[in-house]
């Protein structure tokens, strides 16, 4: 049975291309994400965007090293899946960007994670919501901060 997917959304004061540029800039993730300590692009696609990225995560009680495979659809969507990890058996996520008026983007983050260690569904969904809420707020702060 595949893990349940959680979704959250936020509006960001920037064009979709500006938001997607920050999402695609993995080298700078340690500067603005609280938990990603390192992100290395292992393989880039013909458009220059990452196809495979290795992450080192330190979110307090959760520490992990894992790799994600990415598929980009212009500045509208990026999806990823886990290719290998220590704490996770599976991860599927996406950011979907939609123009929301001039200079505004509505971003929807979807995430499902299957951990190696069993976790109650309610706790896992709560943890996913916290991860997504934090990620969206950090993304908004980073994108809007670059415009100043």
GROMACS elastic network, one bead per residue, 0.5 to 0.9 nm:
[ bonds ]
;  ai    aj funct       b0    kb
    1     4     6  0.89260   500
    2     5     6  0.88958   500
    2   112     6  0.86201   500
    2   114     6  0.81629   500
    3    90     6  0.84892   500
    3    91     6  0.87837   500
    3   112     6  0.59192   500
    3   113     6  0.64380   500
    3   114     6  0.60338   500
    4   111     6  0.84951   500
    4   112     6  0.58956   500
    4   113     6  0.79979   500
    4   114     6  0.89510   500
    4   121     6  0.87091   500
    4   125     6  0.81407   500
    5    92     6  0.84224   500
    5    93     6  0.84872   500
    5   110     6  0.65226   500
    5   111     6  0.54179   500
    5   113     6  0.78809   500
    5   125     6  0.84056   500
    5   128     6  0.89134   500
    6   109     6  0.82388   500
    6   110     6  0.56332   500
    6   111     6  0.53868   500
    6   112     6  0.63022   500
    6   125     6  0.69738   500
    6   128     6  0.68895   500
    6   129     6  0.69430   500
    6   132     6  0.85244   500
    7   108     6  0.68093   500
    7   109     6  0.55138   500
    7   111     6  0.64313   500
    7   112     6  0.89342   500
    7   128     6  0.89411   500
    7   129     6  0.77882   500
    7   132     6  0.77715   500
    8   107     6  0.83695   500
    8   108     6  0.57021   500
    8   109     6  0.54005   500
    8   110     6  0.66803   500
    8   111     6  0.89869   500
    8   129     6  0.76192   500
    8   132     6  0.67325   500
    8   133     6  0.71248   500
    8   136     6  0.82099   500
    9   106     6  0.69726   500
    9   107     6  0.53922   500
    9   109     6  0.60651   500
    9   110     6  0.87465   500
    9   132     6  0.88797   500
    9   133     6  0.85008   500
    9   136     6  0.75128   500
   10   105     6  0.83415   500
   10   106     6  0.58640   500
   10   107     6  0.53939   500
   10   108     6  0.67008   500
   10   109     6  0.86196   500
   10   133     6  0.89700   500
   10   136     6  0.66854   500
   10   137     6  0.79477   500
   10   140     6  0.79682   500
   11    14     6  0.88989   500
   11   100     6  0.78824   500
   11   104     6  0.67787   500
   11   105     6  0.56311   500
   11   107     6  0.61534   500
   11   108     6  0.89215   500
   11   140     6  0.78260   500
   12    15     6  0.82094   500
   12    16     6  0.89454   500
   12    19     6  0.79362   500
   12   100     6  0.89767   500
   12   103     6  0.84321   500
   12   104     6  0.56353   500
   12   105     6  0.52449   500
   12   106     6  0.64370   500
   12   107     6  0.73986   500
   12   139     6  0.85370   500
   12   140     6  0.55419   500
   12   141     6  0.85916   500
   12   143     6  0.76668   500
   12   144     6  0.72001   500
   13   102     6  0.88884   500
   13   103     6  0.57955   500
   13   105     6  0.65221   500
   13   140     6  0.78782   500
   13   143     6  0.80130   500
   13   144     6  0.62555   500
   14    17     6  0.81565   500
   14    18     6  0.61458   500
   14    19     6  0.65758   500
   14   102     6  0.82997   500
   14   105     6  0.60644   500
   14   140     6  0.89960   500
   14   143     6  0.71390   500
   14   144     6  0.68036   500
   14   147     6  0.80707   500
   15    18     6  0.53519   500
   15    19     6  0.65052   500
   15    20     6  0.87898   500
   15    99     6  0.68281   500
   15   100     6  0.86952   500
   15   101     6  0.89654   500
   15   102     6  0.74465   500
   15   104     6  0.55123   500
   15   105     6  0.57825   500
   16    19     6  0.50886   500
   16    20     6  0.60327   500
   16    21     6  0.84641   500
   16    75     6  0.60082   500
   16    76     6  0.71713   500
   16    97     6  0.61224   500
   16    98     6  0.68070   500
   16    99     6  0.62053   500
   16   103     6  0.82009   500
   16   104     6  0.75364   500
   16   105     6  0.55717   500
   16   106     6  0.83426   500
   16   107     6  0.86681   500
   17    20     6  0.51194   500
   17    21     6  0.60152   500
   17    22     6  0.87850   500
   17    74     6  0.86005   500
   17    75     6  0.54553   500
   17    76     6  0.84172   500
   18    21     6  0.51353   500
   18    22     6  0.66283   500
   18    23     6  0.89150   500
   18    75     6  0.87311   500
   18   143     6  0.70913   500
   19    22     6  0.53821   500
   19    23     6  0.64475   500
   19    24     6  0.87844   500
   19    75     6  0.82595   500
   19    97     6  0.81744   500
   19   105     6  0.77348   500
   19   107     6  0.87168   500
   19   139     6  0.79690   500
   19   140     6  0.82803   500
   19   143     6  0.60865   500
   19   144     6  0.89322   500
   20    24     6  0.60157   500
   20    25     6  0.85306   500
   20    74     6  0.86679   500
   20    75     6  0.57364   500
   20    76     6  0.80021   500
   20    77     6  0.83065   500
   20    78     6  0.84995   500
   20    95     6  0.88732   500
   20    97     6  0.79861   500
   21    24     6  0.51454   500
   21    25     6  0.61758   500
   21    75     6  0.83108   500
   21   143     6  0.89040   500
   22    25     6  0.51321   500
   22    26     6  0.79632   500
   22    28     6  0.84354   500
   22    29     6  0.86991   500
   22   139     6  0.76643   500
   22   142     6  0.77062   500
   22   143     6  0.65748   500
   23    26     6  0.70438   500
   23    29     6  0.85275   500
   23    78     6  0.88067   500
   23    95     6  0.87086   500
   23   139     6  0.77343   500
   24    27     6  0.88235   500
   24    49     6  0.65279   500
   24    50     6  0.71736   500
   24    78     6  0.89484   500
   25    28     6  0.59364   500
   25    29     6  0.70873   500
   25    49     6  0.85437   500
   25    50     6  0.88198   500
   26    29     6  0.52232   500
   26    30     6  0.83439   500
   26    38     6  0.86553   500
   26    39     6  0.57449   500
   26    40     6  0.70214   500
   26    41     6  0.71863   500
   26    50     6  0.82651   500
   26    53     6  0.80350   500
   27    30     6  0.73980   500
   27    31     6  0.87032   500
   27    38     6  0.76512   500
   27    39     6  0.58167   500
   27    40     6  0.65215   500
   27    41     6  0.77337   500
   28    31     6  0.54070   500
   28    32     6  0.71327   500
   28    33     6  0.86999   500
   28    38     6  0.87056   500
   28    39     6  0.79827   500
   29    32     6  0.55780   500
   29    33     6  0.55114   500
   29    34     6  0.86482   500
   29    36     6  0.63925   500
   29    37     6  0.77196   500
   29    38     6  0.73222   500
   29    39     6  0.67503   500
   30    33     6  0.56157   500
   30    34     6  0.72142   500
   30    35     6  0.75809   500
   30    36     6  0.53383   500
   30    38     6  0.58835   500
   30    39     6  0.74117   500
   31    34     6  0.80806   500
   31    36     6  0.87265   500
   31    37     6  0.85274   500
   32    36     6  0.86518   500
   32   138     6  0.65524   500
   32   139     6  0.78466   500
   32   141     6  0.85238   500
   32   142     6  0.65369   500
   33    36     6  0.58325   500
   33    37     6  0.82222   500
   33   134     6  0.85089   500
   33   135     6  0.70714   500
   33   138     6  0.62075   500
   33   139     6  0.79404   500
   33   142     6  0.89575   500
   34    37     6  0.79719   500
   34    58     6  0.84402   500
   34    59     6  0.75570   500
   34   134     6  0.83574   500
   34   135     6  0.84923   500
   34   138     6  0.80419   500
   35    56     6  0.85126   500
   35    57     6  0.55666   500
   35    58     6  0.50719   500
   35    60     6  0.80922   500
   35    63     6  0.89498   500
   36    39     6  0.70681   500
   36    55     6  0.68681   500
   36    56     6  0.59738   500
   36    58     6  0.63644   500
   36    59     6  0.78486   500
   37    55     6  0.76176   500
   37    56     6  0.55205   500
   37    57     6  0.57430   500
   37    58     6  0.65761   500
   38    54     6  0.79602   500
   38    55     6  0.56283   500
   38    56     6  0.50324   500
   38    57     6  0.72825   500
   39    53     6  0.65626   500
   39    54     6  0.56199   500
   39    56     6  0.65573   500
   39    57     6  0.89065   500
   40    52     6  0.86415   500
   40    53     6  0.55262   500
   40    54     6  0.51686   500
   40    55     6  0.65912   500
   40    56     6  0.89664   500
   41    44     6  0.69418   500
   41    50     6  0.60007   500
   41    51     6  0.77427   500
   41    52     6  0.60839   500
   41    54     6  0.64669   500
   41    55     6  0.89528   500
   42    50     6  0.76695   500
   42    51     6  0.77151   500
   42    52     6  0.53877   500
   42    53     6  0.53782   500
   42    54     6  0.67522   500
   42    67     6  0.89883   500
   43    49     6  0.87432   500
   43    50     6  0.60050   500
   43    51     6  0.54191   500
   43    52     6  0.50625   500
   43    53     6  0.71041   500
   44    47     6  0.78062   500
   44    48     6  0.55836   500
   44    49     6  0.54947   500
   44    51     6  0.50198   500
   44    52     6  0.69150   500
   44    53     6  0.88807   500
   45    48     6  0.53233   500
   45    49     6  0.56041   500
   45    50     6  0.59885   500
   45    51     6  0.56084   500
   45    52     6  0.88764   500
   46    49     6  0.74919   500
   47    50     6  0.86289   500
   48    51     6  0.88699   500
   49    70     6  0.87617   500
   49    72     6  0.77993   500
   50    53     6  0.67043   500
   50    69     6  0.82340   500
   50    70     6  0.66789   500
   50    71     6  0.84528   500
   50    72     6  0.87466   500
   51    68     6  0.81494   500
   51    69     6  0.54939   500
   51    71     6  0.66294   500
   51    72     6  0.84690   500
   51    80     6  0.89648   500
   52    67     6  0.67963   500
   52    68     6  0.56475   500
   52    70     6  0.61131   500
   52    83     6  0.86110   500
   53    66     6  0.83883   500
   53    67     6  0.54691   500
   53    68     6  0.54393   500
   53    69     6  0.66754   500
   53    70     6  0.80160   500
   54    65     6  0.72714   500
   54    66     6  0.57469   500
   54    68     6  0.66391   500
   55    64     6  0.79987   500
   55    65     6  0.55969   500
   55    66     6  0.54113   500
   55    67     6  0.60976   500
   55    68     6  0.80351   500
   56    63     6  0.76974   500
   56    64     6  0.60153   500
   56    66     6  0.68194   500
   57    62     6  0.76223   500
   57    63     6  0.53835   500
   57    64     6  0.51137   500
   57    65     6  0.61546   500
   57    66     6  0.82032   500
   58    61     6  0.77465   500
   58    62     6  0.60995   500
   58    64     6  0.67278   500
   58    65     6  0.89445   500
   59    62     6  0.50996   500
   59    63     6  0.60965   500
   59    64     6  0.87599   500
   60    63     6  0.69563   500
   62    87     6  0.83055   500
   63    87     6  0.79525   500
   64    85     6  0.71849   500
   64    86     6  0.61057   500
   64    87     6  0.60712   500
   64    88     6  0.83350   500
   65    84     6  0.85432   500
   65    85     6  0.59719   500
   65    86     6  0.63369   500
   65    87     6  0.80694   500
   66    82     6  0.74134   500
   66    83     6  0.76495   500
   66    84     6  0.54798   500
   66    86     6  0.66258   500
   66    87     6  0.83640   500
   66    88     6  0.81039   500
   67    81     6  0.85337   500
   67    82     6  0.59890   500
   67    83     6  0.55227   500
   67    84     6  0.52995   500
   67    85     6  0.63872   500
   68    80     6  0.61015   500
   68    81     6  0.54258   500
   68    83     6  0.54701   500
   68    84     6  0.72956   500
   68    85     6  0.87942   500
   68    91     6  0.83184   500
   68    92     6  0.89657   500
   69    79     6  0.82588   500
   69    80     6  0.52874   500
   69    81     6  0.53291   500
   69    82     6  0.63408   500
   69    83     6  0.63585   500
   70    78     6  0.68242   500
   70    79     6  0.56630   500
   70    81     6  0.68322   500
   71    77     6  0.83922   500
   71    78     6  0.56894   500
   71    79     6  0.52828   500
   71    80     6  0.63251   500
   71    81     6  0.89852   500
   72    75     6  0.77984   500
   72    76     6  0.82049   500
   72    77     6  0.60648   500
   72    79     6  0.65906   500
   72    80     6  0.88577   500
   73    76     6  0.58339   500
   73    77     6  0.50517   500
   73    78     6  0.60536   500
   73    79     6  0.85046   500
   74    77     6  0.66781   500
   74    78     6  0.81385   500
   75    78     6  0.80202   500
   75    96     6  0.86431   500
   75    97     6  0.70384   500
   75    98     6  0.88681   500
   76    95     6  0.82148   500
   76    96     6  0.57979   500
   76    98     6  0.65222   500
   76    99     6  0.88806   500
   77    94     6  0.69756   500
   77    95     6  0.56002   500
   77    97     6  0.59962   500
   77    98     6  0.88713   500
   78    93     6  0.83795   500
   78    94     6  0.54522   500
   78    95     6  0.54668   500
   78    96     6  0.67352   500
   78    97     6  0.88496   500
   79    92     6  0.74216   500
   79    93     6  0.56748   500
   79    95     6  0.66737   500
   79    96     6  0.85199   500
   80    91     6  0.78083   500
   80    92     6  0.56625   500
   80    93     6  0.53511   500
   80    94     6  0.62412   500
   81    90     6  0.73438   500
   81    91     6  0.54598   500
   81    93     6  0.66833   500
   82    85     6  0.71467   500
   82    88     6  0.81185   500
   82    89     6  0.79280   500
   82    90     6  0.56176   500
   82    91     6  0.50334   500
   82    92     6  0.66886   500
   83    90     6  0.80412   500
   83    91     6  0.86543   500
   84    88     6  0.79668   500
   84    89     6  0.78510   500
   84    90     6  0.82508   500
   85    88     6  0.54487   500
   85    89     6  0.68964   500
   85    90     6  0.82009   500
   86    89     6  0.77371   500
   86   115     6  0.89543   500
   86   116     6  0.77333   500
   87   114     6  0.88377   500
   87   115     6  0.57868   500
   87   116     6  0.53928   500
   87   117     6  0.72170   500
   88    91     6  0.70288   500
   88   113     6  0.70291   500
   88   114     6  0.57714   500
   88   116     6  0.52824   500
   88   117     6  0.81775   500
   89   113     6  0.77562   500
   89   114     6  0.53181   500
   89   115     6  0.52970   500
   89   116     6  0.54071   500
   90   112     6  0.79754   500
   90   113     6  0.56956   500
   90   115     6  0.69560   500
   90   116     6  0.86708   500
   91   111     6  0.73220   500
   91   112     6  0.56494   500
   91   114     6  0.62510   500
   91   115     6  0.85593   500
   92   110     6  0.80767   500
   92   111     6  0.58288   500
   92   112     6  0.53505   500
   92   113     6  0.66026   500
   93   109     6  0.72847   500
   93   110     6  0.52666   500
   93   112     6  0.63248   500
   93   113     6  0.84282   500
   94   108     6  0.79105   500
   94   109     6  0.57148   500
   94   110     6  0.52281   500
   94   111     6  0.66852   500
   95   107     6  0.65433   500
   95   108     6  0.55812   500
   95   110     6  0.65845   500
   96   106     6  0.81479   500
   96   107     6  0.56945   500
   96   108     6  0.51325   500
   96   109     6  0.66076   500
   96   110     6  0.83369   500
   97   105     6  0.63438   500
   97   106     6  0.57782   500
   97   108     6  0.65897   500
   98   104     6  0.86102   500
   98   105     6  0.55381   500
   98   106     6  0.51417   500
   98   107     6  0.65356   500
   98   108     6  0.85288   500
   99   102     6  0.75389   500
   99   103     6  0.78170   500
   99   104     6  0.60440   500
   99   106     6  0.62470   500
   99   107     6  0.88491   500
  100   103     6  0.76879   500
  100   104     6  0.50471   500
  100   106     6  0.57487   500
  101   104     6  0.55050   500
  101   105     6  0.74628   500
  102   105     6  0.85032   500
  107   136     6  0.81493   500
  108   136     6  0.87010   500
  109   132     6  0.68657   500
  109   135     6  0.88367   500
  109   136     6  0.75896   500
  110   132     6  0.80370   500
  111   128     6  0.71755   500
  111   129     6  0.88820   500
  111   132     6  0.77002   500
  112   125     6  0.87117   500
  112   128     6  0.75882   500
  113   124     6  0.83095   500
  113   128     6  0.77634   500
  114   117     6  0.86956   500
  114   118     6  0.86578   500
  114   124     6  0.88422   500
  115   118     6  0.65809   500
  115   119     6  0.76095   500
  115   124     6  0.89374   500
  116   119     6  0.89843   500
  119   122     6  0.83339   500
  119   123     6  0.66783   500
  119   124     6  0.60917   500
  120   123     6  0.53324   500
  120   124     6  0.61345   500
  120   125     6  0.86675   500
  121   124     6  0.50601   500
  121   125     6  0.61021   500
  121   126     6  0.85211   500
  122   125     6  0.53068   500
  122   126     6  0.62178   500
  122   127     6  0.86767   500
  123   126     6  0.50602   500
  123   127     6  0.61340   500
  123   128     6  0.86105   500
  124   127     6  0.50564   500
  124   128     6  0.61520   500
  124   129     6  0.86220   500
  125   129     6  0.61308   500
  125   130     6  0.86383   500
  126   129     6  0.50810   500
  126   130     6  0.62865   500
  126   131     6  0.86669   500
  127   130     6  0.51215   500
  127   131     6  0.61816   500
  127   132     6  0.86127   500
  128   131     6  0.50411   500
  128   132     6  0.60715   500
  128   133     6  0.84533   500
  129   132     6  0.50936   500
  129   133     6  0.58813   500
  129   134     6  0.83981   500
  130   133     6  0.51187   500
  130   134     6  0.60261   500
  130   135     6  0.84132   500
  131   134     6  0.53085   500
  131   135     6  0.60340   500
  131   136     6  0.86255   500
  132   136     6  0.60112   500
  132   137     6  0.84754   500
  133   136     6  0.53349   500
  133   137     6  0.61981   500
  133   138     6  0.85546   500
  134   137     6  0.52331   500
  134   138     6  0.60237   500
  134   139     6  0.84796   500
  135   138     6  0.51321   500
  135   139     6  0.60077   500
  135   140     6  0.85829   500
  136   139     6  0.50044   500
  136   140     6  0.61013   500
  136   141     6  0.85572   500
  137   140     6  0.51216   500
  137   141     6  0.61269   500
  137   142     6  0.85480   500
  138   141     6  0.51287   500
  138   142     6  0.60583   500
  138   143     6  0.85955   500
  139   142     6  0.51292   500
  139   143     6  0.60591   500
  139   144     6  0.84288   500
  140   143     6  0.53246   500
  140   144     6  0.59600   500
  140   145     6  0.81491   500
  141   144     6  0.53938   500
  141   145     6  0.57085   500
  141   146     6  0.85429   500
  142   145     6  0.50388   500
  142   146     6  0.62434   500
  142   147     6  0.89417   500
  143   146     6  0.53650   500
  143   147     6  0.68345   500
  144   147     6  0.52985   500
  144   148     6  0.70404   500
  145   148     6  0.55729   500
